[in-house]
Amino acid sequence: MSPNARLAAFVVGALAVAGGTLMTMAGGGPGLWLLITGAVIIASLALEGRYGRPGAPTDVPPTAWQLTNERFVDHETGQLLEVWIDPLTGERRYEPAGRDPRLPGSGS
């Protein structure tokens, strides 16, 4: 979530909590639901960084890729492919033998 969207959601949650509190104190039943909704919005913002989108792609610097010892022939193209891995994420790339994804313009 972008910082501006996070701020907007926090403002909406805080206004819901404040409005719900005032309505509940004034004796209004719907105020409790507004209070709970605002609290859920704020709690979700607090927990999103820890639990949200665990598989989100990261920007892997090109120099992070490491060549493995794995090689195989692609049955569709007949090309010899090498396996490259990002040790931080475990992401694998299959490149034609001799093509280095760490060099600009040679990656897929």
Residue pairs with C-beta under 8 A, 6 or more apart in sequence:
1 9
1 48
1 52
6 45
9 41
9 45
10 41
10 42
10 45
12 38
12 41
13 38
13 39
13 40
13 41
13 42
13 45
14 38
14 42
15 38
16 34
16 35
16 37
16 38
16 41
17 35
17 38
17 39
17 42
18 38
19 31
19 34
19 38
20 31
20 32
20 33
20 34
20 35
20 36
20 37
20 38
21 31
21 35
22 31
23 30
23 31
23 32
23 34
23 35
24 31
24 32
24 35
25 31
58 88
58 89
60 86
60 88
60 89
60 91
62 101
62 102
62 103
62 104
62 107
63 102
64 86
64 87
64 88
65 84
65 85
65 86
65 93
65 101
65 102
66 84
66 85
66 86
66 87
67 82
67 83
67 84
68 82
68 83
68 84
68 85
70 82
70 83
71 80
71 81
71 82
71 83
71 97
72 80
72 81
72 83
73 79
73 80
73 81
74 80
74 81
74 94
79 96
79 97
80 96
80 97
81 94
81 95
81 96
81 97
82 94
82 95
82 96
82 97
82 98
82 99
83 92
83 93
83 94
84 92
84 93
84 94
84 95
84 101
85 91
85 92
85 93
86 92
93 101
93 107
93 108
95 101
95 106
95 107
95 108
99 106
99 107
100 106
101 107
101 108
